[in-house]
Amino acid sequence: MLVSAKEMLTAAREGHYAVGQFNINNLEWTKAILLTAEELRSPVILGVSEGAAKYMCGFKTVAAMVSAMVESLKITVPVALHLDHGTYEGALACIEAGFSSIMFDGSHYPIEENIAKTKELIKLAEEKGISLEAEVGAIGGEEDGVVGAGECADPDECKMIADLGVTMLAAGIGNIHGKYPENWPGLSFDTLAAISEKVGMMPLVLHGGTGIPADMIKKAISLGVSKINVNTECQLAFAAATRAYVEAGKDLAGKGFDPRKLLAPGAEAIRATVKEKMELFGSVDRA
């Protein structure tokens, strides 16, 4: 059974740890993340971008696959199925499809419009008992084809959105999606501290968790970050393991071409990456 992310993030905020959101791209991805969460007794959030949902045949297909997998793998830890960087229309479709958590990214709208649309979605989310993430200040890097530089959010605007009653808030603090460039100046902890002070115990979300040094991650958690998104790192690990398998000629030996064998090293690499992140975030044994 899928749950809202509210309880797990409130507990994380109070307990000074973070829950990982690991984006899923297919069945192998989902299975690897769920099995790792169960093994480590960690709550987990499965993130789905609109692009990935389209690739997996739509939100309903994704919700059905994840719900059935939680049941058939006998997963007992809390699992939230979350729309990542959703449009207003996407958020409505996910509520309809049975997601247990949604993100509405209104950061590109003027603040008044972001507030108006967020308000409407809060009402719907509350009726359905699902959690809602809002965003202030664009997160840099590339997300489904949209490229931006790592901006820092305005703490006052963050408070305006937080006060509407969202479950969690993603605020730009110089973080970016994808790989970090050599000259990246690092996270702006001054901005994070100022936002944290304005929004109180509201769980904050750190997007672009791939490639941020461990000490920065720990400091961000100490300043109120309770949810950290990881996607690129799992993709890189999956690709490297798959490449090694093919370069070693294993796909040419016996039935090595069977997709179950071909994709197995990649799935194991995802499990190892997720385990490393859950340990870093402090969510192990918190289920």
Buried (B, 14 or more C-beta within 10 A) or exposed (E): EBBBBBBBBBBBBEEBBBBBBBBBBBBBBBBBBBBBBBBBBBBBBBBBBBBBBEEBEEBBEBBBBBBEBBEEEEBEBBBBBBBBBBBBEBBBBBBEBBBBBBBBBBBEBEBEEBBEBBEEBBEBBEEEEBBBBBBBBBBBBEBEEEEBEBBBBBBEBBBBBBEBBBBBBBBBBBBBBBBBEEEBEEBBBEBBBBBBEBBEEBBBBBBBBBBBEEEBBBBBBEBBBBBBBBBBBBBBBBEEBBEEBBEEEBBEEEEBEEEEBBBBBBBBBBBBBBBBBBEBBBBBEBB
